[in-house]
């Protein structure tokens, strides 16, 4: 009986961890999307990478990617090597920022060029960037950097808040 109860509690903790990760990814994705959209009007470009070159298309695929990244974050931080290192809100926020930086480097340093090449796109479309030349490029880079920072801050904070509110101490200590 005790073993079945423990398995049930661990199953609930695991399920909740995934929910917290997905929801945290969505919350962080909204913050990041606002920076993308307001900073350099990147949403149509993000949508275009998936064949849906509109603001709505960009938001849909961005939020889907954000939720998936939140699930990946939950998976990573729940590994035993990291789990004991991420116990406070500050540590969770720091982990979120590091995770978002890694995602940013991977996505803009590798996946974006590969996607643009596959689509036959050599540079960002002109209407995308409101400023010409180097100034436009700096605006895009700054927007992407600030957006990933916002994602990491919101991801770590939301994940910590979600985990802190719902998981009772006895369940959290077993996870």
C-alpha positions as CSV (number, residue, x, y, z in Angstrom):
1,X,0.0,0.0,0.0
2,X,2.8,2.4,0.9
3,X,4.7,1.7,-2.3
4,X,1.6,2.3,-4.4
5,X,0.9,5.6,-2.6
6,X,4.6,6.7,-3.1
7,X,4.4,5.9,-6.8
8,X,1.1,7.8,-7.1
9,X,2.6,10.8,-5.4
10,X,5.7,10.8,-7.6
11,X,3.5,10.4,-10.7
12,X,1.6,13.5,-9.5
13,X,4.8,15.5,-9.0
14,X,6.1,14.4,-12.4
15,X,2.8,15.4,-14.1
16,X,2.8,18.7,-12.3
17,X,6.4,19.4,-13.3
18,X,5.4,19.1,-17.0
19,X,2.4,21.3,-16.6
20,X,4.5,23.9,-14.8
21,X,7.1,23.7,-17.5
22,X,4.6,24.1,-20.4
23,X,2.7,26.9,-18.7
24,X,5.9,28.7,-17.8
25,X,7.1,28.4,-21.4
26,X,3.9,30.0,-22.6
27,X,4.1,32.9,-20.1
28,X,7.7,33.5,-21.0
29,X,6.8,33.2,-24.7
30,X,4.2,36.0,-24.4
31,X,6.8,38.3,-22.8
32,X,9.4,37.3,-25.4
33,X,6.9,37.8,-28.2
34,X,6.0,41.3,-27.1
35,X,9.7,42.2,-27.3
36,X,10.0,40.5,-30.8
37,X,6.9,42.2,-32.1
38,X,7.5,45.7,-30.6
39,X,11.3,45.7,-31.0
40,X,11.8,44.8,-34.6
41,X,8.4,43.4,-35.9
42,X,9.9,39.9,-36.1
43,X,6.6,38.0,-35.8
44,X,5.9,37.8,-39.5
45,X,9.4,36.6,-40.1
46,X,9.1,33.9,-37.4
47,X,5.8,32.8,-39.1
48,X,7.5,32.8,-42.5
49,X,10.1,30.3,-41.3
50,X,7.2,27.9,-40.8
51,X,5.3,28.9,-44.0
52,X,2.9,31.2,-42.3
53,X,4.3,34.8,-43.0
54,X,1.8,36.8,-40.9
55,X,1.8,38.3,-37.4
56,X,-0.7,35.6,-36.3
57,X,1.4,32.9,-37.8
58,X,4.4,34.1,-36.0
59,X,2.6,34.3,-32.7
60,X,1.2,30.8,-33.1
61,X,4.5,29.1,-33.9
62,X,6.4,31.2,-31.4
63,X,4.1,30.2,-28.6
64,X,4.2,26.6,-29.6
65,X,8.0,26.7,-29.6
66,X,7.9,28.5,-26.3
67,X,5.7,25.9,-24.6
68,X,8.0,23.1,-26.0
69,X,11.1,25.0,-24.7
70,X,9.3,25.3,-21.3
71,X,8.8,21.5,-21.2
72,X,12.5,21.0,-22.1
73,X,13.4,23.4,-19.3
74,X,11.3,21.4,-16.8
75,X,13.0,18.2,-18.0
76,X,16.5,19.7,-17.6
77,X,16.0,21.3,-14.2
78,X,14.4,18.2,-12.8
79,X,17.5,16.0,-13.5
80,X,19.2,15.1,-10.2
81,X,22.4,17.0,-11.1
82,X,20.4,20.3,-11.4
83,X,17.5,19.6,-9.1
84,X,19.5,20.1,-5.9
85,X,21.1,23.2,-7.3
86,X,17.9,25.0,-8.2
87,X,16.0,25.4,-4.9
88,X,15.2,29.1,-4.7
89,X,13.4,31.6,-7.0
90,X,16.7,33.3,-7.7
91,X,18.4,30.1,-8.7
92,X,15.4,29.2,-10.9
93,X,15.6,32.6,-12.6
94,X,19.3,32.2,-13.1
95,X,18.7,28.7,-14.6
96,X,16.0,30.2,-16.9
97,X,18.4,32.9,-18.1
98,X,21.2,30.4,-18.8
99,X,18.7,28.1,-20.6
100,X,17.3,31.0,-22.7
101,X,20.8,32.0,-23.7
102,X,21.6,28.5,-24.8
103,X,18.3,28.3,-26.7
104,X,19.0,31.7,-28.3
105,X,22.5,30.7,-29.4
106,X,21.2,27.4,-30.8
107,X,18.2,29.0,-32.5
108,X,19.7,32.2,-33.9
109,X,23.2,30.8,-34.4
110,X,22.3,27.5,-36.0
111,X,18.6,26.9,-36.7
112,X,17.8,30.3,-38.1
113,X,20.6,30.3,-40.8
114,X,19.7,26.7,-41.7
115,X,16.0,27.6,-42.0
116,X,16.8,30.7,-44.0
117,X,19.0,28.7,-46.3
118,X,16.4,26.1,-46.8
119,X,13.9,28.8,-47.7
120,X,16.3,30.4,-50.1
121,X,16.4,33.7,-48.0
122,X,19.7,35.5,-48.0
123,X,18.8,38.3,-45.5
124,X,15.9,39.6,-43.4
125,X,13.1,41.1,-45.6
126,X,13.3,45.0,-45.8
127,X,9.8,45.6,-44.4
128,X,10.8,43.6,-41.3
129,X,13.4,46.0,-40.1
130,X,12.3,49.7,-39.8
131,X,15.8,51.0,-40.0
132,X,18.1,50.6,-43.0
133,X,21.6,48.9,-43.1
134,X,23.7,48.4,-40.0
135,X,21.2,50.2,-37.7
136,X,18.5,47.7,-38.7
137,X,20.8,44.8,-38.1
138,X,21.7,46.1,-34.6
139,X,18.0,46.6,-33.9
140,X,17.3,42.9,-34.8
141,X,20.2,41.6,-32.8
142,X,19.3,43.8,-29.7
143,X,15.7,42.7,-30.0
144,X,16.6,39.0,-30.1
145,X,19.0,39.4,-27.2
146,X,16.5,41.3,-25.0
147,X,13.7,38.9,-26.0
148,X,15.7,35.9,-24.9
149,X,16.7,37.6,-21.7
150,X,13.0,38.3,-21.1
151,X,12.1,34.7,-21.9
152,X,14.7,33.4,-19.4
153,X,13.7,35.7,-16.6
154,X,10.0,35.0,-17.0
155,X,10.5,31.2,-17.5
156,X,12.6,30.9,-14.3
157,X,10.4,33.1,-12.2
158,X,7.1,31.5,-13.4
159,X,8.4,28.0,-13.0
160,X,9.6,28.7,-9.5
161,X,6.3,30.4,-8.6
162,X,4.3,27.5,-10.1
163,X,6.3,24.9,-8.3
164,X,6.3,26.8,-5.0
165,X,2.6,27.3,-4.9
166,X,1.3,23.8,-5.8
167,X,3.8,21.2,-4.6
168,X,3.5,20.4,-0.9
169,X,6.8,20.2,1.0
170,X,6.6,16.4,1.5
171,X,5.9,15.8,-2.2
172,X,8.6,18.4,-3.4
173,X,11.2,16.7,-1.2
174,X,10.5,13.3,-2.7
175,X,10.9,14.6,-6.3
